[in-house]
Amino acid sequence: MLARLAWAVYLTVLLAWLVFPIALVVIASFEGDLQVSLALRQFSLDAYRAIPRGYWESFRFTVSVAALATVCSLLISVPAAWGLVRGRLPERGVVSNLVLLPDIVPQLILGIALLTVFIPLRLSNSFAGVLLALMAMNLAMGLRFSEALLSGMAEEYEQAAQSLGAGRLTVFRLIVLPMIAPGVAIAALFLFMQNLIVFELLFFIAGPRATPISILLFSDIIDRGVVPQAIGMSALLVYAGIAFYAAVAMLLGPKYLAGTLMSRKG
């Protein structure tokens, strides 16, 4: 009995610690101040109404480049993972480890390195530059997800299709992709949410013509402090992440988000 009580307390504290920052931002957005009082008379939509046009433009820019970077990264990483896993290349381990370098190297260093390449190519302070920077960061996670999905999928389905005369591209398009599609959707969820809030990497790539919302919020908070419109926009980022998560959950069902996808072979 005591052990169960201790376990319940432990889980409660853990969940409270995880939910607290999100709940604080949402509640503060209705009060317009991070010093929340939880008084209903203080609740209003003033912080949302105060969001300037520049914030909305930056938010639309962030969502569009985050979504496009997610799609492009998966279009590259899924076929690459299929070639590495099913091709049984002896260099698979080397390639997989090299692709993980962006995750190992701090984003600060990666941003500086990309900036030195982007300046001569005139890609800094541009949509294309931000897109390529996010893709450089996303490919590692996309490849890891895809390799895990393909390693957990029984190869007999592909062999059966090939024995009936299907080519490798046909097998990939009609057999492999439909079977790993739920897992790819989950990978897209994590990639998109990561792209939505990434900061250190884009700090060097962004500029006045290509400003992600995380950079704009940081600049405004440094200049003017935590103003109500910044809190309101922060809450909108929370809503966007929750909405995307809910869409994937409703599309796939809770069992996939619980991590059971492709957990068994055969």
N, C-alpha and C positions, 0 to 999 in steps of 0.2 A: 504494500500500500504506500509506504513512504517513498519507495523507488518510483512508483508511477506518479506520485505527486511532484517529486523532484524533476522528473522528465517533462511533466506538463508545464511546470514553472520555467524550465529551460527553453522549451519551445515557444512559450508565450513571450519571454524576454527576447528571443531571437527574432521572432516575427515583428515584435514592436520596434526593434532596432532597425529592421529592414524597411518597414512601412513608414517610420517616423519622418524621414526627410520628404517623402512624397506627400504625406498628409499635411506636413507643415506648409509646403509650398502651395498646395491647393487651398487650405484654409486661409493662409495669408493673402492669397489673391483676391479673396472676397472681403478682406479687411483693409487691403492696401498697405499692409505693414507686416514685417516679419515678427514684430512683437505682438503675437496673437493674444486676444483676450477671450475668445470664444463667446463673446456677447452677441446675441442675435441682432441687436440694434446696430451693430457695427458692420453687418454684412451688406454688401452692395456689389454692383457690377462696375463701379467707377474705375477700378484698375484696368478692366478690359476695355472700357470706353476710352480710356486715356492712351491706349496703344497707338502710337503714331504710324503714319503710312510707311515710313522707312522700315519699321519692324515687320509689317505685313509683307513688304517686298522681300526682305531678308528671309522671312519664314517660308515664303513660297519658293525662293531660290534654294533654301536648304532642303525642303521636302523633295523638290524635283531632282536635284543633283544626288540626293541620298538614294532615291528610288532608282534612278538610272545607273548609278554606281553598283547598286545591289544586283540589278539584272545583268549588267555587263560582266560583273565578277563571276556570277554563277554560269553564264554562258561560256566562260573560259575555263573555270575550275572543274565543272562537272565532266566535260569530255576529257580534260587532262587527267583527272583522277581515274576515269574508266580506262584510259590508255595505260596508266601506271599499274593499276590493279590487275586488269585482265591481260595486259601485255606481258606481265611478269618480267619487266625489264630489270636487268641487274643493277641499273643505275637508279632504281626507284627510291632507295633509301637516301641517296645523295640529293636527288631532286626534291624529295619531300622535306629534307632538312634545310635546303637552300631556300625553299619557299617560306619556311617558318621564320626566316631572318627578320622580316618586318615586325613580327611579334616579339622577337628577342631584343631588337634594337629599340631604345626609347624613341617615342614619337618625335620628341624634340630634335634628336639627331637625324631622324629620317626626314623631317621637314626641312632642316638646313641643307641636307644632301640634295633633296629634290629641288630646292630653290636654286642651287647652283646650276642645275640642269635646265630648269624652266626659264631662267632669265634670258639666256641667249636664244632660246626658242620662242620667247615672248608668250609663255604660257602662264606666268605668274599673274595674279589679279585677273583671272579669266575663268569662265565656266569650265572650259576644257581642262585647265590646270587643276582646279579643285576636283573635277571628276577623276582625272588620272591619279591624283594623290590618294583619293579614297579607294580607288581600285587597287593601288599598290598595297594598301593596308588590308583590304578585304580578301585578296586572293589566298592568303595563308589560311584564314578561317574557312573560306569556301572549299579549299582543297582538303582540309582536315575533315569537314563534314562529309564531303563527297566520298572520300576514301573509306570512311567508317561505314557509310551506307552501302557501298559496293562490296566491301569485305564481308558484310553481314548478309548479303543477298546470295541465295543459292545459284551457282553457275549453271545448274542443269537446265534451267529455263532457256538460257541463251543457247546452250548446246543443242537442245531439242529443236529450237527454231532454225539453227544452222543446218542441222541434219535434214530439215525439210526444204532446204535450198535458199533460205534467207541470207542475204549479205550482212556484213558486220554493221554497216550503217543502218540497215533496216532493223536489225536486232536491237541496236541502241535506241532507235527512235520508237519502235513499237513494243519492245519488251522491257528494256532497262529503264527508260525515262518514266513510263507509267508506274513502275514498281517503286521507284525511289522518289516519286513526285511529292508525297507527304513530307519526307525528310528534307527535300530541297526547299519546300515551303517554310519549314522550321528554320533552316539555314538563312533563308531570305529574311525571316523575322528578326533574327539576331543581327544580321548584317545591317539591315535598315535602321534598327534602333541604335546600333553603334554609330552609323553614319550621321544620324540625327544630332548627336551630342558631341562628336569628336571635336577637340579643341587644339591640343598642342600641335598636331600635324598641320592643321590648316592655318595656324597663327602666322606662318611664314609664307603660305601660298596665297592666302586671300588678300583682298584689297578693296578699294572703294567700289569697283565695278563688279566684284564677286565677293560678297560678305556673308558668310554663314551666320545664322542667328546666334550661335554660341560666341562668336567673336564680337558681334555687335553688342550683345548683352554685357560681355566682359568689359568692353571699352566704356560703355555708358555707366556701369557700376563704378569703374575706376574714376571716371570724371565727375559723376553726380551722386554717387552713392546708390543705395538700393531704392530706386524710385518705384512707385506703384505700377507703372506700365511695364517695368522689367519683371516684376513679380507676376503680373498677368500673363506676359508672354512665356515665362518659365512654366506656368501652369498649363498653357496651351501645348507646350512640348510634352508635358506629362500626359495630357489627353490624347495627343497624337500617338504616342507609344502604346497607351492602353487600347486605343481603337484598333491599331494594327494587330496587337496581340489578340484582341477579341475576335477580329475577323479570321485570323488563322485558326483560333480555337474552335470557332463555329464551323469552319470549313472542314477541319480534320477530326475534331472530337478530342476529348481530354486525354485519351490513351496515348496519342502521339506526343502531346506536350509533356506527358509524364515520363517520356524517355523510353517507351517500349518499342519504338519503331525499329524494325529490322534487327530485333534482339535475338532472333532465332534463325537458324539456317534450315532450309528444307521445308 
